[in-house]
Amino acid sequence: MVDSGAARTPSVTKAVVPAAGLGTRFLPATKATPKEMLPVVDKPAIQYVVEEAVKAGLSDMLLVTGRSKRSIEDHFDRAYELEEALTAKEDWDKLGLVRESSELASVHYVRQGDPKGLGHAVLCAAQHVGDEPFAVLLGDDLIHPDESLLTKMIEVRERHGGSVLALMELDPEEVSLYGCAAIAPTAEDGVVMVTDLVEKPVPGQAPSRWILIGRYVCDPEVFDVLRRTQPGRGGEIQLTDALKILARRGDVRGVLFHGRRYDTGNKLDYLRTMVQFACDRPDLASEFVPWLRKYLESVEQ
C-alpha cells in the first residue's frame, strides 16, 4: 500500500559521494593517490560508484573531496590532449573509454576542509542538495553492477518518504565492526522498519545481525539533525547518530540486501574484489581463470 501523500514525495535525482578520507590503510599507495582512485582491474573504484548512481537514475553527482584529491576531478573531466592523441591513432576503443567517465553525469565538487567524519561530509552537501532527498554512496562498498539495490531503495523512499538504509546480514562475530540496526518487520517483502542504530556495538550486544552498508537514501531532514549532532565515536560527527534520531521517530526503513557487495576498505577484501571482478570479465577470464587455478594448485602443493 502506498502511503498517503506519497504522490507529493519528490523524486531522488542527486547523489553525494564522500571522497575526502586519507586512505591510511593503503599507505604507501595512497600517499599521493586518493584511495578512491585505486583501480579495480582497470577502472578506479569511484567510477563504479558513480556508474551505479547513474544506473539508478541519478544524474546530479556531488563528490565531497579534500586535499590531494585533484586526480578525482581530473578523472571525471575531459582529457583533451589524450583524446587528440588517441584520435590521431584512430584508437576508437580507448577513446571511448577515456570519454566515458567525463560523460557519465553532471559532476560537482565541494571540499570538506576538516576530516570530521561521515556525518560532517554529508553536511557539506547541504547547500548543493537543498530541500531534496538524496542518495549517499560510500566508495569503500562496491555493489556488483548487476544488482539493483539503489534502485529499490529509491523506490521505497518514493513510496513511503523518510530515509532508507541498505542492510546486510553478517555472522555475529563480524557485526561489531560496523553500524548495526535494530529492525522490525513490515508487510513489504525485503523492507523493514529501522527502530534504532548502534555504531560498532560491543561484541555480543548487537541488536541484530543486520549491518549498515554504504548506501543511504536520505530525507533532507537529516541536515537539520546533523547540525545538532555532537561528535561521537572517534571524535567525529557520525551519520549513524543522526539517522538514529530519525529512526526513533519512525522515519527510517531498511532494504535487506542479499546480493554481491565488496568491502574494499581493507587490503584483503580489496584483493578479493580484484580477483572476482577479473574473473567476471569476458575479455580476461579465459586466460586469467586457468592461470589462477594453476597458481593455486602450485601454492597448495
Order of alpha helices (4+ residues) and beta strands (2+ residues): beta-beta-beta-alpha-beta-alpha-alpha-alpha-beta-alpha-alpha-beta-beta-alpha-beta-alpha-beta-beta-beta-alpha-alpha-beta-beta-alpha-alpha
